[in-house]
Amino acid sequence: MNFELIDEFKKRFPKYWSVWLAFLSMLSSVLEVVNAFGVVLPAFEATLPPGRFSMLSAVFAVCGIVARAIKQKSLSGGQDVKAG
């Protein structure tokens, strides 16, 4: 396999939807683990059922997969490019 970085990846990478969705998925996974230990989010225990952040993580991950197939014109000056 031949791997190459995306052209101007430092400027484009933060603009990809799939990158932000992956970040949100990771963040909600971390919140679920922290919530399971009751360390930071004890106020949520009464309002959010267990597994809520895991469910959000799965939703963000699926949306990230879909975002990989969507073209984002704004990243290439009007030309279609794959999001991602």
Secondary structure, 3 states (H helix, E strand, C coil): CCCCCCCCHHHHHHHCHHHHHHHHHHHHHHHHHHHHHCCCCHHHCCCCCCCHHHHHHHHHHHHHHHHCCCECHHHCCCCCCECC
